[in-house]
Amino acid sequence: MKDSTIISNKKSLNKFVIILFWVAVWQILHLFIGRDIYVPSPFSVVMRLKELIFLKVFWTSIAFSIYRVIIGLFLSITLGIIVGVISSMNRYVYDLIHPLMTAIKATPVLSFIILALIWLSSSNVPIFICFLMCFPIIWTNVVTGISNVDKKLLEMAKVYGVKRLTVIKKIYLPSIIPYLSAACITSLGLGWKVSVAAEVLSHPRNAIGSHLYSAKVYLDSSELFAWTLVVILLSLLFERILAGFIGKLTYRKTTKGSAVLDKGCVKIEATD
Amino acid sequence: MKLQIKNVYKNYENFQVLNDFNMELSSNGIHCLFGPSGCGKTTLLNILAGLSTADQGDIKGIENKTFSYIFQEDRLLPWATVEENIFLILTDSYSKREAQGLMDKYLDLVDLSKFKNYYPEALSGGMRQRVSIARAFAYEGDILLMDEPFKGLHMELKKTLMDYLISYWHQKKQLFLFVTHDVEEALYMADHIHIFQGPPMELTKKLTIDIPAGDARNKNEKIDQFKEMLVHSNKGKLRL
């Protein structure tokens, strides 16, 4: 068997053991407390989840929650990039936007949710909140990415008369991508959390948050845990998909000289 | 047309680098700006290349000229291959076919054709500097500027690179202007050595070496005299 396969199998086994450990801690906690209403057993949560997955409403709720998160993220990423680029190009715009971003970051998300409940329909509240919470992260990273572009590379391009569009494509974009991808991954996790929180308070039709709210009303802890598990799994799944997409975007052709030979990151160094 | 630098002033905050600086250079030949670190040599190159502006003064003879610039550092894009790095500066000025031809020609000259698909991180420091030399050659600017291009490289590699530059100069017969405070480099390559002190930068002496650049100078007695003068000026013991 290849070394890489052995390493991969060992990693999977490690992950499984870690998950098993935390499930055991959960079970012990359940036994220690002894009441399902406080901490339901892992078994009862899995059973509840098994019941839920056969219901149509389970899938429609997931689909609509995903839709809201995606729209919120799409808006925050698009506007975050546009406003970030404009702020980097113009100091006055930066000075104007910066206090707003600081204020948004410092304001409790609940204040925004309550305001949004007054302003918007219940279905749009999670989208707005997701956008509002993720936008400052994208904006900050775009601005930081642009300001950290290597000035020496820009000077080189200037001396050699490289056109502005080429400079943007070949120097600015590759420099910003690491900052933007980090911001997108952070926003994705945050986006799920705040969207579901907004759904709990706005309880639109077909929403994971609405089911969490019902579970709270009926003191159904197993259902609460089951839906929470669904949110965690969806968040992880989306993070994986996004990381994979970003990985493809920044993937470099492996060549003789720069090839990463193995997952152990062994590099071939060429010498004079 | 000669390159004339007239009454140029340049300050960085309250630090005076160029103060009523004047200089004249022939339009071809390998000129060396020789002097201690921090005397303003790089500032002068940057003003000529348009990377910095003079506070005051006139520079004639660079109108509509293009520059190739070999910086102290390689200044290669780490996310682009050797080929892509050179292509970047050619893509807006040449057709794809012409750019490919120039790139192949000069990568071959610096003996790096086999490495064109490598990323800079996979190359040694010397190889990266050779790529930046190939890039400067491929651009075929009217004036070649070099700012301590061999700094930190070992003698053998330095000599190889200097030989590339000398052979390139014989093909082009352009104005080469290079900055150094290394006596060996100055004496191996330059036709004219401008010795400076400062800051503010001040021309103290100009030496003209009428022996062909390169190996021919190694065993020449006249060079030893120049060498002694340069070593003394570098140590600041002798004001020439």
Interface residues (C-beta under 8 A of the other chain):
Chain A: K152 L153 E155 M156 A157 K158 V159 Y160 G161 V162 K163 T166 K170 I171 P174 R252 K253 T255 K256 G257 S258 K267 I268 E269 A270 T271 D272
Chain B: A49 G50 L51 T66 F67 S68 Y69 F71 E73 R75 L77 W79 A80 T81 L88 I89 T91 D92 S93 F115 N117 Y118 Y119 E121 A122 L123 S124 G126 M127 R135 Y139 G141 L157
